[in-house]
Amino acid sequence: MTRVLLTTTSFQDTPGPHHDMLAASGFEIVRERGPLSESRMLELSGRFDAYLCGDDAMTRAVMEKSIPRLKVISKYGIGLDKIDLKAAADLKLPVLFTPGVNHTTVAEHTFALLLASVRNLVVEANHVAAGRWTRITGNEVCGKTLAIVGFGRIGKEVAIRARAFGLHVIGYGNYWDEDFARWNEIERVKNFDDVLRRADFITLHTKLTPATKGLINAKNLPLVKKGAVIVNTGRGELVELEALVAALKSGHLLAYAADVLDQEPPPSDHPLLGLPNVILTPHIGSRTHESVQRQAACAVENLTRFIAGKEPIARANVV
């Protein structure tokens, strides 16, 4: 019997047909509450034929200890930065993933974070809950410039919603859909410094790579407009933490709203915790009933197809 390690908590905690799909597979399922550290993964390595994982530490050491029994990694989601793809290729270990399942959900969460920031919604709601009728003047988004960094599926969904809010949209990224940009009146800006100078709001949707780590940093943060807002539903490491904290404390940035952090969950002394102009959510951008069911069903189908010797829906490498 194929033995599978299932670690993603949203898969496990959210009702839906994906549970029936997994049960029907006939696999032996062992459940852990991820994301798992490298040390925990190393403890478990070598006992499984497949990993159905979230953001667990899939390092070279973990993969080397997992083979030859491990035959495949089925990623629940689209972010692959926690998986050492070079090691997977070297070890001829297939990596499957689920593109196209969460763009609507993450785009909606992006706007939830942006609107909460400019209208002080979290602060104001907490005031009222505590019995204080404290009224703070906020800002409109209509007529402002939104910079979308990363123009894949999620970036494009954000752009559609941005136009409905009356925002002027500029975009930055290696991938560019000319027809989509023309139909939605989106201006492409190829120089990242110019993006930072022009935007009232910046939202990050690019993948984390060595090239994008610290994309916004101490060198270019001063270029950002005073009073701008940065929204991050991509990866926490896209923004250099020390420079970000300094810009928030000085008032150069109006706010930072993020669904992702460099450490998840963050330690109690994380420098972003407790800052009055920061809104953080616990990596729930894709955690809706609809999105979880799509992601989970795709991850299970990927896995069952692969084990049956069929072509999966999507794979990140070919080995």
WOBEL-V27474 format. One record per backbone hydrogen bond with DSSP energy under -0.5 kcal/mol. CO is the residue of the C=O (numbers start at 1). NH is the residue of the N-H. E is the energy in kcal/mol with one decimal. If there is no record, write none. Layout:
BEGIN
co: {CO	CO}
nh: {NH	NH}
e: {E	E}
END
This chain:
BEGIN
co: {2	2	3	3	4	4	5	5	6	7	8	9	10	13	16	16	17	18	19	20	21	22	22	23	27	28	30	32	36	37	38	39	40	41	44	49	49	50	51	51	52	52	53	56	57	58	59	60	61	62	63	66	71	72	73	73	74	75	77	80	82	82	83	84	85	86	87	88	89	92	94	95	95	96	98	102	103	104	105	106	107	108	109	110	111	112	113	114	115	116	117	118	120	121	122	123	124	125	126	127	128	132	133	134	141	144	144	145	145	145	146	146	147	147	148	148	149	152	153	154	155	156	157	158	159	160	161	162	163	166	167	168	169	170	171	172	176	177	178	179	180	181	182	187	188	190	191	192	193	194	195	196	199	200	201	202	203	203	204	207	209	209	212	215	216	217	220	220	221	225	228	228	229	230	231	231	232	232	235	236	237	238	238	240	241	242	243	244	245	246	247	247	247	248	252	252	255	256	257	258	259	261	267	270	272	275	277	279	281	284	286	288	289	290	291	292	293	294	295	296	297	298	299	300	301	302	303	304	305	306	314	317}
nh: {4	28	49	50	6	30	7	52	32	34	12	13	14	15	19	20	21	22	23	24	25	25	27	26	29	4	6	34	57	41	42	43	44	45	47	71	72	5	53	74	7	8	76	58	59	84	63	64	65	66	67	70	94	51	75	96	53	77	98	83	58	84	85	88	89	90	91	93	92	94	73	316	317	75	101	106	107	108	109	110	111	112	113	114	115	116	117	118	119	121	120	139	124	125	126	127	128	129	130	132	131	134	135	136	144	146	168	147	200	201	148	170	149	203	150	172	205	156	157	158	159	160	161	162	163	164	165	167	166	143	169	146	187	148	189	150	178	181	182	183	184	186	185	171	190	192	195	196	197	198	199	225	225	229	147	231	149	205	233	209	212	213	215	217	240	221	223	224	224	228	254	255	202	257	204	233	259	260	238	239	214	215	216	244	245	246	247	248	249	250	251	252	253	251	227	228	230	279	232	281	283	236	270	273	275	278	256	258	283	287	288	292	293	294	295	296	297	298	299	300	301	302	303	304	305	306	307	308	310	309	97	319}
e: {-0.5	-2.9	-2.5	-1.5	-0.6	-2.8	-0.5	-3.2	-2.4	-2.7	-1.5	-2.9	-1.5	-0.5	-1.4	-0.5	-2.2	-2.2	-2.3	-2.4	-0.7	-0.7	-0.6	-1.0	-0.7	-3.1	-2.8	-0.9	-2.3	-2.4	-2.5	-1.5	-1.6	-1.7	-1.3	-3.1	-0.9	-2.2	-0.7	-3.4	-1.9	-0.7	-3.2	-1.3	-1.2	-2.6	-2.4	-3.0	-1.8	-1.4	-1.6	-2.3	-0.6	-1.7	-0.7	-3.1	-1.4	-1.0	-2.4	-1.5	-2.0	-0.5	-1.6	-2.4	-2.4	-2.5	-2.4	-3.3	-1.1	-0.6	-2.2	-3.1	-0.9	-3.1	-0.7	-2.5	-2.0	-2.2	-2.1	-2.2	-1.6	-1.9	-2.3	-2.3	-2.7	-2.0	-1.8	-2.2	-1.8	-1.6	-0.7	-2.1	-2.8	-2.5	-2.1	-2.1	-2.3	-2.4	-1.5	-3.1	-1.9	-1.1	-0.6	-0.6	-2.1	-0.5	-3.0	-0.5	-2.3	-2.1	-0.6	-2.6	-0.6	-2.8	-0.8	-2.3	-3.3	-2.3	-1.8	-2.4	-2.0	-1.9	-1.7	-2.5	-2.1	-1.2	-1.3	-2.2	-1.5	-2.5	-0.6	-2.9	-2.1	-2.6	-2.8	-3.3	-0.9	-2.5	-2.4	-2.7	-1.9	-2.8	-1.0	-2.9	-0.5	-0.6	-1.6	-2.1	-2.0	-1.9	-1.6	-1.0	-0.5	-1.9	-3.2	-3.4	-2.7	-0.5	-1.2	-0.6	-0.5	-1.7	-1.8	-0.6	-3.2	-2.6	-1.5	-0.5	-1.5	-1.7	-2.2	-1.2	-2.7	-2.6	-2.3	-0.5	-2.5	-0.7	-1.7	-1.5	-2.8	-0.5	-2.1	-2.2	-2.7	-1.9	-2.1	-2.1	-2.6	-2.0	-0.5	-1.1	-1.8	-0.6	-3.1	-0.7	-1.8	-2.3	-2.6	-2.2	-0.8	-0.6	-2.0	-1.4	-1.4	-1.4	-1.9	-2.6	-2.0	-1.9	-1.4	-3.0	-1.9	-1.8	-3.0	-3.1	-2.2	-2.1	-2.7	-2.6	-2.5	-2.8	-2.0	-3.1	-2.5	-2.3	-2.6	-1.7	-3.1	-1.8	-1.4	-0.5}
END
